[in-house]
Amino acid sequence: MPRIIVVEDDPAIGEMLTYHLKDLNFDVQLFNDGLDAKNYLTSNNDFDLVILDIMLPGYNGLDLCRELRQLKPDLLIMMLTSLDGEADRVIGLELGADDYLTKPFSVRECQARVKALLRRAQRNPAPSPPKQNTLTFDGLEISIDQHEVLLEGKLIELTAREFNLLTHLAGNAGQVFTRHQLLDTVWGYSHDGYEHTVNTHINRLRKKLKRADKTDYVQTVWGVGYKFAKTN
């Protein structure tokens, strides 16, 4: 039975989410305080998905999202934002949230989003690794077995998803992939409306792989998708 942690300080919304997710036979635990949730989430691993409000007493939801993503790279995180909180949604996605729900939201939409995210985890996606153990480009070295990336000799920290995305693109340097293709291959999941997940991870990769000469290894092919530049 999938286990879901709901972090929401509004009693009505928290109880509504708990009730309707339990109706789908999920094991649900509710936290109303950000600090209590942080203490539990950072010291336990017995959950599959976190539904996280941004505005929380005790500990900010965005800070908690950032910390969870660093500690648990493959954890599923859904953010709850207000209708006028577009900036918060963008920041949440940049910090590594997999999806977001805008308040007010319908019960059916929430249930559908949760089931979709959990299906991704159940498929346990992972792209086929390149045949060679090390991918070498101008200033960039990707070690598949060691799960390490060196940029101009400096070790770059990537999440598991970012590493899989990078190795898939770099292992097929020059080939253009649409967002849907990347969702299907790297995430094992394809669904209209989730392209922002790809965009967010691409943006984070670019920031982490930014060179002094501002060369982008991952390039946008306008109207199509993304490709890894052939620089070796």
Secondary structure as GFF3:
##gff-version 3
##sequence-region A 1 232
A	DSSP	beta_strand	3	7	.	.	.	ID=ss1
A	DSSP	alpha_helix	11	22	.	.	.	ID=ss2
A	DSSP	beta_strand	27	31	.	.	.	ID=ss3
A	DSSP	alpha_helix	34	41	.	.	.	ID=ss4
A	DSSP	beta_strand	49	53	.	.	.	ID=ss5
A	DSSP	alpha_helix	61	71	.	.	.	ID=ss6
A	DSSP	beta_strand	76	81	.	.	.	ID=ss7
A	DSSP	alpha_helix	86	95	.	.	.	ID=ss8
A	DSSP	beta_strand	99	102	.	.	.	ID=ss9
A	DSSP	alpha_helix	107	123	.	.	.	ID=ss10
A	DSSP	beta_strand	134	137	.	.	.	ID=ss11
A	DSSP	beta_strand	140	143	.	.	.	ID=ss12
A	DSSP	beta_strand	148	151	.	.	.	ID=ss13
A	DSSP	beta_strand	154	156	.	.	.	ID=ss14
A	DSSP	alpha_helix	160	170	.	.	.	ID=ss15
A	DSSP	beta_strand	177	178	.	.	.	ID=ss16
A	DSSP	alpha_helix	179	182	.	.	.	ID=ss17
A	DSSP	pi_helix	183	187	.	.	.	ID=ss18
A	DSSP	alpha_helix	195	208	.	.	.	ID=ss19
A	DSSP	beta_strand	218	221	.	.	.	ID=ss20
A	DSSP	beta_strand	225	228	.	.	.	ID=ss21
###
